[in-house]
Amino acid sequence: MTRRRKAKEATPAYLERVALWYMARHPGSTARVRRTLEKRVRRSVEALGTDPVEGAEAVAAVLAKLERLGLLDDARFAEARVRSLRRRGKSARAIRAALRRQGVDDALVDRALSVHDDAGDAELAAARALARKRRLGPWRRDPATRADGRERDLAKLGRAGYSFDVARRVVDEALDDPEP
């Protein structure tokens, strides 16, 4: 069982150090950094009896400073996260849900998805990446089992958030040379 460290007073300088430390290890949205700082303020209030209003003001000041310096930018974070998740084969639905959990505004998510959706091909390319990674459809190890596993492959892509049309196109496509 890990021991929790003794709470420190939530001063603006301390909260700024915590925010920079956190952002260096976990790229995140403004909401995630805010939650991290608010947790430190809560610990300080509970353990040391500091003023929660002053803590909330310090959190707001630190976040404003980081945004002003360009270190905290939800739009840039959303675009980078969309690029990364697309390469890993995530659907637009899965990406939207992941960024929503991180506290990114829906408008920023839509903008980031539209920037990285080249004429609608991004969803299909991501589905292909997932199919290749999980060896679905044309990337099955044994081509003889491809027809038998078609329904299962469609279901896997559907659970990953892809529409039936996209899943069907990926599973049914013929490859000249499927990657081993």
N, C-alpha and C positions, 0 to 999 in steps of 0.2 A: 504494500500500500504506500502510495507516495504521500509525502508530507507537504502540506501547503505552506508556502513561505509566509512570513509575517507581513501583514498589510502595511503599505507605505502611504504616507499622506498624499492625496491626489492634488498635487500642485500643477500649474500649467507646464512647468519645465519637466516634471516627472511624466505627465501624460504625453507630452511631445516625444520624449524618449521612448515611451511604450509604443506609441503609434509608429515611429520610425523603425523600431525593432520588429514590430508585427509586420509592417509592410515589406521589410527586407526578406522576411521568411515566407509570407503568405500574400501573394498579390490578391487584392480584394477591392471591393466596392466601398464607397463611403459608409454605407450601412453596416458592413462588417467591422470596419475600423471603429465606427461609433459604438457598436455593441461591445467591442473589446474595451474601449475606454470607459464606457458606462459601468462595465463590470468592475473595473479597478476603482471607480468612484464609489460604487456600492460597498465594496470591501472596506474602503477607507472610512465610509460613514459608519458601517457596522462595528468595525474594530476600534477606530480611533475617535469616533464621534465628530467627524468633520462636517461642515455644512453642505448638504446635498445641492443647494441652489448654486453655491460657488463652484461645486464640482461640475454641474451641468453647464455653467457659463464657461468654465475652463475647457470642457470638451468641445463646445461650439467654437471657441476661439482657436483651439488647436486644429480642428477640421477646416475652418476658414483659412487659416494660414497655410495648411498643406495644399488646399485647393488653389489658393492664390499662387503658390510656388510651382504648381503644376505636378506635384508629387501624387496627388489624389485626383483622378479624372475618371468618372464612371463611363463616359463615352469611349475613351481609349481602352479601359478595362474590358468593356463589353465587346468591342471589336476584336481584341486579342483573344478573348475567351471563345468567341464564335469561331475564329480561325482555328484555334487549337481543337475545339470539340468537333468541328467539321472534319478535320484530318483524322480524328479517331473514329469517325463513322457515326456521329450523333445526328439525329433528326432535328428538324427545326423545333418540333414539340419538346424534345428532350432538352435542347439548348435553352428554349424559353423557360422551361421549368427550373433548370439549374440556375439561370441568371436571376429568376424571380426569388429563388431561395437565398441568393446572395444579396438581395435587396436592391437590384438594379431596376430602374423605372422601365415600364413596358414600352414607352416611346423610344427609349435608348436601345432596347433589345430589338425592336422592329427595325430601327435605323441600321443597327449593326448587321442584322440578318439580311437586309436589303442590299447593303454594301457588298456583302460576300456572296450574293446569289447572282451569279453570272447567267442571265437569261434563263433562270430556272434550273440550271444544270447542277447547282450545288447540292440539292437534295438527292439527286440521282447519283452523283459522285460519292456522297457520304454513304449512301446505301450500298454502293459497290464496295467501298472501303470496309464497311462492316461485314458484308457477305464474304469478302476475301479473308478478313481476319478470322471469322467464325467458320470458314469453309462451307458456305451455303451455296446452293444453286450450281453454277458452272465451276465453282472452286471446290466442289466435293472431291475428296481423295479418290473415291471409287465412282467413276462416271456411270457405272451400271446402276447404282443406287439413286441416281439423280431423280428419276421419275417417282420412285417410292417415297423420297423425302421431300417432295415438292410442297405438300401441304404444311409439313413441319417447318420448312424454310420460310414459307409465307407467314406463318404464325410468329416465328421469331422476329422477322422484320416488322411485323405489325406491332408486336409488343415493344419494339424499340422506338415506336412512334411514327413509322412510315405509313403512308397511305397504301391502300391495296394496289392502286395503279403502279406506284413506284416499286413496291415489293414484287409485283408480277413481272414488271419489266426487267428487274435485276435477276430474279430467279429463272426466268425463261430465256434470257439472252444466251446466245451461243458465242463462245469464245474460240478463236482459232488456236490459241496457245494459253490455256489457263496456267496461272503461276502455281508452282508446287508448294 
